[in-house]
Amino acid sequence: MNIRSSTDDFVSRTHAIVAEFSGLEGPLLPILHSIQESFGYVPDEVKPVLAEALNLSRAEVHGVVSFYHDFRAHPAGRHVLKLCRAEACQSRGGEALADRVRELLGIDFHGTTPDGAVTLEPVYCLGLCACAPAAMLDGELHGRLDEQGLEELVGEARR
């Protein structure tokens, strides 16, 4: 698929998503979630379309996309590993786990392994404070992580 047809596809699918949610009060967030679900990320090409359709500025749309950590500007890997960076997890060894996962994957937060297998994302609370440190792999929560548990998660994601 060439760049032009890819852009046309983004735009036409975005118009359909906007039409689906346009009856909602404050539809931007549901629309963005649907776009990310459809494309795997929020392409830059859709921001002006959303701004025009919702009577917002491009800066407002970009601000919402960049403010929320769940929205991505680029496609994610086949698996997404989110590591909690909140205080409870930090107090229970989260920093050492963060160092170890970056070492195991060879990437930093917001990066994707060269083989496209894993995207590593920080998250600032998974709601498992009593089970800290915590992570989420492809939507599945994992608490009370130690180095061995983290290595098992990375191994699972690498498959």
N, C-alpha and C positions, 0 to 999 in steps of 0.2 A: 504494500500500500504506500503510495507516495504521500508527501507531506500535505499537499493540497486536499486530497481525498480524506486524509486523517482529520484535518481541521474541519472539513465539511461534515464529517461524521460526528465529531464532538459537538459542533454547533446544532446540527439537526436533532441529535439525541438530547441535548440540553434543552432545546425548545419543547420537546415532548415532556421532559421532566418538569419544567416550569409550568406547563399547562396542567399537569397532574396535581401540583401543589398550589397553584395560584389562588385557590379559594380559601386557603388557610390565612389566619391572622399571623403576620410575621413569618412568611414562608422561607426565608433565606436559609436557616439552619437545616430544615428538612430537605430542601432542595440540594444543599451542599452534601449532606449525607447520602442522598440518592445518587448524586454525581460520582462521589467517591466509590460507592458500591458498584456503580456501572463501569467506571473507567479504572478503578484501583487507585485513583488520585484525583486532584482537582487541577485539570490542565489550565494553563494561563489563557488559552484561547476561549475558555467559557466565561471568564470574568467580565469582559465587556458585554457579552450576551445577557448575563445575569443583571448587570448594572442597568442596562436599558430596559429589560423586561420588568424589573422591580422598582424602577425609578430611583435608583441609588447611584452614587458615584462609583467609579472603578476603585477609588481609594477605600470606600466603605466596604466593598466586597472583598478586596485584598486584605483589609484590616481584620475582617472576621476570619478569613481563611488562615491568616498567619497567626492570629491570636490563639486559636484552638489547636491543641497538640495533636488531636486525632486526624486533622486534615493534612494530607501530604501534597507536596508540590511535584513529586516524581513518583513513578510506579514503585511499589514495594517488591521485595523478593517473594519467593514462593511461600515463605514462612515469616511471620513478624514476631519477634521476641521483644517484649516490653519489660524493662527492669524498673522496679519502683525506686525512686530517688528521694522519697519523702523522709521526714525526720525519723519516724519509727524504724523504718528499714535501715537508715543510715546508722542509727544507734545499735543495731543488731548485726553489723558487719556488712552493710550494703556497699560501702565504698570498696572494700576488698573484692566483693563479688563483681562490681562494675569493672574494676581493673582486670579481673580474671576473664570476664566475658569478652572484653575488648581484645585481650591477648589471644583467646581461643579463636575468635572470629577474624582477627586481623583488621578490624574496622573500629571506628568510633561511633558514638551515638549519631543517629540520623543517616547512617551509612548502610550500604548493602554489600554483601560479599561479592567479589568479582564473578563468581559462578551464578549469582542471582538467587542463591538458596535462602539467605537470611537477611532481613532488615532488622537492625537494632535500634530501638527507640526508648528514650527515657519517658517515664510516666511519673506523675507527682501525687500519686496515691491510688492504690488498687482496692482500698477498703479492707485490707487484711492486716491491719496494724498489730493485732494480737498474734498474728502468725508470721511476723517479720523475720527475715527479709522475704520479699515476694516478687514474683514475676508472672507474666502472662505470655503463653505461647499460643498463637492462633486462637485467641479468645478463651483459652483454658487457663484458669488460675492455678498457681503453684505457690504454696506458703512454706515457711520454715526452711527456706533454701540454705544449703551449705554448698561448699565447693563441689562435692560429689554430685549433688542434685542438679546444680547448675551445669556441670559437664554432661550429665545425662540429657538435660534439655537441649543443649547445643548439639549433642550427638543425634537426637531425634530430629531436630530441625535440619541437620545436614543431610539426612537421608532423602 
